[in-house]
Amino acid sequence: MTEKLFTVDPLVIECEHAKTVVSSPRLSARLKVAPEVLTTLLEARAGSDLDPDDPRVAHLKRTGFLRGDGAEAPQTPRPWDTWGVAAWNYHQRIRDTRFIEHTHEEERSERYLEEVLSRPLPVAPRTEGAEVLLLPRTRSRTAEDFWEVLERRRTCRRFEDAPVDLQHLADILHYSFAPLRFVDAGQMGVLQLRAAASGGARHETDAYVAVFNVADVAPGLYRYDEIRHGLAPVRDEVTRDQMEHLTFHQGFYERAAFGVFTVAMTERFVWKYRHPVAYKLLHHNVGHVAQVFSTVCAAFRLGAAITGAIRNSEADALLGLAGPAEFVTFALACGHPVIAPDGLPGGVQAPIDPWRA
């Protein structure tokens, strides 16, 4: 007897190094399968008459990859029912995996170092081109209490139409993206130490600055050169409408004094960290950078906004990035914030006291 069986939907197929693995966000199992088993699963996408007594078919039924006609498929658990297959698959791929495949700890370390050093050190931060607007290296002093800065830091989406001082722009870029010190890490090269934490001090995050209303700086798009502490021109013009379009019209750039695109220069990171979990850590790193940016803005009583809602391909093209190894990760905005009488950013409302409603 045969039975009409259907493949679980969605079915995720991974092919790597002559190995095929199937999985689904609906199921807990991930199976390494032979080509003929994969063929069976693919043929059963629209239903296929199969022998349930076949050991391979029985195993696929038992693990949930095949189900009978009319049998209710298990629900996709949260959060994967919302985030979807791509997020779930990436989550699974980076879990419980060995970073270096060797038996003994000492051998693993030696082989790892050998593999890393087999490739040339990544190119130092880009300093090509003679044209650069050098920024002030003196620092603004602030009498702000550290705890007050933390308490005042808020996401500000509304800004006044007022210029930001050149000195403040210079300090924000310096503390967010520039080295404060250098260290000699031997075979790992000379490393930057920035204010933001970064795995292995690789500091793969660069900054591109869209200037709209900064004293003594012509509007335009610049790349921040963290070594020379200057702005290298990229485009003579970038409009507020362009920035709003690239960030899905959230309103950040309607009056912001300047915006920043953070850019992942992945070769600096992948040179040392080869495992795919590094992709997750890369986004952790830029989160550290964004927090420093936002906190420094707060210290100068400026407002900051941060968003990951970006038209990535268009933003990469605007900046002239060398994709796919370079890509935009965040969009930041800064300006003089609109502050409500209660001290919150304009447009933000405190909860209504039910006893006074």
N, C-alpha and C positions, 0 to 999 in steps of 0.2 A: 504494500500500500504506500501511496505517496500522499504528501500533505502540501497544500499551498502555503508557502512561507514568504514572509516579507522582511527586508533588511531594515534595521533600526534607522531612523532618520532624525538628526543628521548623522552621517557616517564620515569620520575623518580618516584619511589614508595618508600615511607618512612613508616615503620611500627614501632610504638613506643607506649607503654602503651595502648594497645588495640585500638589505633587510626591509621588509614591509610590515608596518604596524598599523592596526586598525583600532579605533576608539570612538567614543561618542560622549558628549556631555550628559547624556541620559544614563550612562552606565559607569560603574566603578572600574571595570576591567579594561586593560589595554592588552591586545593580543598581537603577538608576532605570528604572522600567517604565511603559509606557502602560496605560491602563485595560483594553484588550483582552488584554494580556499577563497582567495580574493576574487577569483572569477565567479565562484558561487555567490558571494555577497553582491557583486555587481549585477549579476543576472537576476537576483531576487529583489532588486530595487522596486520593480513594478509587480513583484509576485512571481514565484517559480515553484513548480511541482517538484518536491524533493523527498527523499527517503528519510524519515525521522530516525530510523534505526542506524543510519550511517554514522559512525562514531564522530566524524568531523561535523556533520550537521547537528547531531545531538549536543556536541560541545558548544556550538554557536547558539543553539536554542537555550542551553543552560546558562550561558553567560549573557544572554539578552540580545545578541547581535542578529538573531533571527527570531521572528515571532509568527504565530499562526494567524490565519485569516480571521479577522474579527477580534483578536486579542488586543487589549488596550496596552499601548506602549507606556512605559514609565514616564512620568513628567520630568522635564529638565529642571534640576534644582536651582534655586537662587545661589549666586547672582548670575549664573551662566545663561539663564533663560532671558535675561535682559542684555547682558554684555555680549552674548553671541559666541559663535564657534571660534572665531579668531582669537579672542581673549582667552577662552578656555583652553585651546590648544597650546598657546604660548605658556599659560600657567602650568600645564602638565609637562611640557617639554623641559622646563627648568627646575622641576622638583626632583629631589632625591637622586641627583646625578653626580658622578665623580668629576672633579675638576681636572684631574690628571690621572690617566689610566696606567699606573704602575703599582707594583705590589708593595714595595718597601718605601718608607717615608723618605729616606735619604736618596734613594734612586729617583723617586718622584721629583724631589727638589732639583736634583742635578739635571734630569731630563727636561724639566720645565724651563730652567734657566738656559739650557742649551737651545731649546726651541725658540725662546724669546730673543736670544742674542743672535740667532741665525738670520734675523732680519735687521736691516739698518735702523738706527734710532729714528723715530719720527722727526720730520723737519721741525725746527724751532718755530715758535709763533711767527706768523708772517710779518715781515718788515720790509717787503719789497716796495720800491718806489720812493722817490725823494720827497714827494709832496705829502706833507702831513701838518695839520694844525696842532702845534704843541700846546698842551693844556697846562695850567698852573700846577706846580708841584708843591706849593705851600698848602697847608691844610686849614680848613675852617675850624675854628675852635668853638665848641658849644658847651654851655653850662648846664645842659639838660641832664637831669638825673636818669641813670640807666633804667630804673624801674618805671619812670614816667614815660620813657621812650617806648618800652614794651607795652605799657597800658594804652598809649596813644596810637600804636600801630594798628591801622585798619585799612581795609581795601577801600579806596576812594575812586568812585566812577564819575564824579562830577568835579570839574576844575574851573577855576576862575580864568578869565582871559588875561593873563599876566605873565611876564617873562620870568624865567628862572635864571639866577645869577650863573655866570660862567664858572665861578669858583665852586658852586654847589654841584653843577654838572660834573666837573672834574673830580670832585671828591667821591661822588656816587659811583662813577665809573671805576675810579681807582680802587675803592674798597670792595666793589662787587666783582671786578674782573682782572685786576692787576696783581702781580706778585708783591708781597710785602717783604719777603726775604727769598734767598735761594739756598739750596743745600746740595752738596755733592753726594749722590747716592751710588757712587761706584759704577758698576756695570749698567745700572739703570739710568745713568746720565745725571745731568744737573737738573734739579726739580724746582719748580716754583712752589712757594708756600703762600697761599692766598688766605683771605679772611674766611672764605667758605670752605667747608670740608669737601674732599674729593678722594675717591678710592685710589690708593697708591700715589697720591699727589699728581695724577695725570693731568688734571685741570683741562679737560677737553672742551670746555664751554667758552666760545668767543661771543663778542657783542657787535651788532650792527645798530647804529643809532640814527633814528629819523628825527631831525631837528626841525621844530616849528617856531618856537618862541624862546630862544636862549640868548641872553645878552652877549653881543660880540661874536656870535657864530652865525654864519649865513645858513638859511634853511636849506636842507638837502639830506641826502642819505650818506652816512659815513660808516667806515669800519673802525672800531676802536683798536688801536695798536697799543697793547698793554705794556710792551717793552719800552717804546718811546713815549708812552703816555700822551697819545695824540689821536686826532681824528683824520683818517685817510679818506678822501672823497671817493664815493662809489657812483652816485648819481647827483646831478645838479638839483634835481627836483624830486620830491616825494610829497604827495598831497595827503591832506587829512582824509579825503574821500577814499584814496587808495588804502590807507591804513584801516579805515572803517570797513571797507569791503573785505580786506584780508582777514579781519577778526569778526566777521558776521554782524557788523553794525551794532556793537554793544554800547557805543557812545563814548568809549574811553578817549578817543583821539579828536573829538569835536573841539576840545579846548586844551588838551594836554600840551605842556610846553615841549616835551619830547617823548619819543617812544624808543624801545629797545627790542630787537629780536635777538634771543639767545640762539646760538648755532652750535650744534654738536660737530666737532672735528674728530670723527671717530677713529682715525688712524692713531691718534695719541693714546687712545684707550685700548683698542683691540691689539695694539702692539704687545701689551703686557697681559691683558685679560682676554683669553681666547674663548672662554665658555659663554654660551648664549645668555646666561644669567647676567652677564655684563651689560646687556641691553637694558635690563631693569635698573641696574645700579647707575647707569648713565642718566636715567631720568631722576633717580634719587639725587644725584650730584647737582643737576640743574635746579632741583628744588631747594637745595642749600643756597645756591647762588641767588635765587629769587628772594629767599628770606632775608639775606644780607642786603640786597637791593632795597627791599621794602623797609627794613629797619633803619638803614642809613637815611632814606628819605624822611622817615618819621623823626629822626634826630634833628633834621633841618626844618621841621614843621612843614614838610611837603607831603603831598599825598601820592600814593602808588597804587596801581592796579596790575594784576597778573592774570593772564588767560592762556589756556591751551587750546582754545577754540580758534583754529587757524586754518585758512585755505593753504595747506602745506605746499602743494606743488607750485601755486602761484607765488607764494612768499619766497620759496627757494629760487624761483626764476627771477624775481625782482632783485634779490641780493646777488645774483650771478654765482650761486654756489656750485661747487664741483660735485654734483650728485653722482651716485647715491651715497657717497661716503660723507657728505656734509649735508645737514638738514636742520631746519628750524625746529626748536623745541618749545619755546615760550614766546609770548609777546608781552612786554611790560610797558607801562605808561607812567609818566610822572608830571606833576604840575602843582600849582597852588590849590589846595582842596577847598571846596565849598563845605563849610562846617555849619551844622544846624545849632540853634541855641542850646540844645542839650549836650553838645560836644561831639555828637556822632556825625559821620560824613553825610552830606546832603543826599536825600533820597532814602536814607536808612531810618527806620522807625523803631523805637524801643517798644517792647511789649506793653499793651494797655493794662493798667492795674484793674483787675476785675472789681475791686472794692470801690473804685472811683468812677467806674464806667456808668 
